[in-house]
Amino acid sequence: MRVAARRVALDGVRSCTLVVTGLPREVPGAGWLAPLTGHPGLADVSLHVAPIDPATAATRLRRQLARLEAGRRSGAEHGRLPDPEVDAATEDAHVLAERVARGEARLFTVTLTVTVTAPTEAGLDDELAAIRALLASLLMTGHPATWRAWHGWETGLPLGIDRIGTARILDTAALAAAFPFASPDLPPPSGPGEETSILIGHNLASSSLVFWDRWSLDNYNSVILGRSGAGKSYLVKLDVLRSLYTGTQVQVIDPEDEYTRLAEAVGGTVVRLGAPGVRVNPLDLDVHVSGDGARTAAPDALARRRLVVHEFLSLALSGGEALSASEVAVLDEAITLAYTRAGIGEDPATWTRPAPLLADLRAALLDRPDTTPGVISRALNPTEENPAGPEGNSGANGDAAPMPDPARQIAEDLARRLRPYADGSHAALFGGPTSHPPGGDLVVWSLKELPEALRPLGTMLVLDAVWRTVIHPHDRRRRLVVVDEAWMLLQHSAGARFLLRAAKSARKHWAGLVVATQDTADVLASDLGRAVITNSATQILLRQASQAIDTVSRVFGLSAGEQSFLLSAERGDGLLTGGDDRRVAFAALASAEEDALITTDPAQLADQHAASPFWIDLDRSVAAGAPETQARPW
């Protein structure tokens, strides 16, 4: 055995003990010592803990506060610049004193040493350099036990003897997070949830893989918040793709047409509202066709569809304002007449017949009889049986002049307003039978090509179709409803109602709502946004803007370290929270094939596609003398 100033040689093995004298202001989370204990070299980490009596701890904190405050006041009196380290230490001491006084925390003296062993001097120098670099990355400082090498070596043995005595003070939370069993990793998938767990990425604290199973939580909703360019859509598409692997059906509401390549690659259906040849009939009944060809419908399918048609017409004919009672009554008569003329009545056997079109509804409005006013007309213009009276108005032959029919006037006015949708400029989308079959495990409703004037109507019909699929009792399976760029949907009243309804009741139908948005502050400031977040068991925070970090921190209870991480996170890096307040910092992980399908990087997309295949080459068509190509309807 040979003992030097800093090293101990025993049986041909060299050892050196580093004493950790500097600790970070705030530990990053559970398992913050894991990088040190998991170091691949020969390093023994010892942690000697001794509790401090609460009364003694309170006395020490008061003295420390007095010294810090005295130093700050002295500096201010002498005109010195404030010392940021002293200010931070003072704030921490105040917080810790309050927690100790309330009994929320206790203080402990902790001696932390790392004994490094190597067979040669050169190898020991290399290992020491690696350990010091690792400590520096953890914001810790380590110094050799100079002239106390033997004491340091004994302290590192499993004897429970602290011969160094260079203790630092930690509170309960920091000490608990330092133990090896406080792992930063989420538990691996096992049991029934193994088949539904998906890979999110790798853990930034331990480099292990992060698996997540939303179907094992209290509800299946998730919310993804981050600034523009943080990687929200990339992460959502990765979630969609890997959920498809587990047999989950996915419906995507895509305002920016970002999911087309993904849907085409997996054999899904893309419904491009606003594209040539794509039509949606608002009067279609909800008849579900199962895999074996059986057709089923709810007992009140016709009544429900009438209500949807009323909502559609209220939005189309009055710009979102409520129709008058007279207009609603006239429309109700016309809707019933249109279905009756199509052979559809209360008998469910008639519900499989082709549904009427908006042109049929307009014809029903115009085909009101010119004879005796009906019940609605009499209610609108109550008169006596002989309104003219013996001295009233009369024609040239003495007969009473015919009274105008108010209901007919209302019907003609409604028919004029309905004309653009039935056979006018908007008929390309709403004026014919539904042209698309939204089937398959992935259905993407693309809204990008919808004209702005028709977007509220198209959005309403899409949301109705999605919700009818979710709640159908004869086709229960795991489903995800993805709303990307949710801030666009929140601009329409129908979209806001849909998000609230789906967030609160999707779980009852074995479905989960996935919401991604970049307007974090606005979402958190609204009642609807807070309701969606409250009802989401899975919450993912990506890089945040400095203007919104305070609001995000208050709502999600972030620590200072987590705030700093979200302000400087790389694209695709985020903080996953869920379940029993479990949190993990992760980086999204995708293969090259997955990346090619889900990327939104304009440079990568420019290399993949020179031009959109859904646009028409006008020069080519003119040279050929006639339009040669028509865009695909879906």
Secondary structure, 3 states (H helix, E strand, C coil): CEECCCEEEECCEEEEEEEEEECCCCCCCCCCCHHHHCCCCCEEEEEEEEECCHHHHHHHHHHHHHHHHHHHHHHHHCCCCCCHHHHHHHHHHHHHHHHHHHCCCCEEEEEEEEEEEECCHHHHHHHHHHHHHHHHHCCCEEEECCCCHHHHHHHCCCCCCCCCCCCEEEEHHHHHHHCCCCCCCCCCCCHHHHHHCEEEEEECCCCCEEEECHHHCCCCCEEEECCCCCCHHHHHHHHHHHHHHCCCEEEEEECCCCCHHHHHHHCCEEEECCCCCCCCCCCCCCCEECCCCCEECCCCHHHHHHHHHHHHHHHHHHCCCCCCHHHHHHHHHHHHHHHHHCCCCCCHHHCCCCCCCHHHHHHHHHCCCCCCCCHHHHHHCCCCCCCCCCCCCCCCCCCCCCCCCHHHHHHHHHHHHHHHHHHCCCHHHHCCCCCCCCCCCEEEEECCCCCHHHHHHHHHHHHHHHHHHHHCCCCCCCEEEEECCHHHHCCCHHHHHHHHHHHHHHHHHCEEEEEEECCHHHHHHCHHHHHHHHCCCEEEECCCCCCCHHHHHHHHCCCHHHHHHHHHCCCCEEEEEECCCEEEEEEECCCHHHHHHHCCCHHHHHHHCCCCCCCCCHHHHHHHCCCCCCCCCC
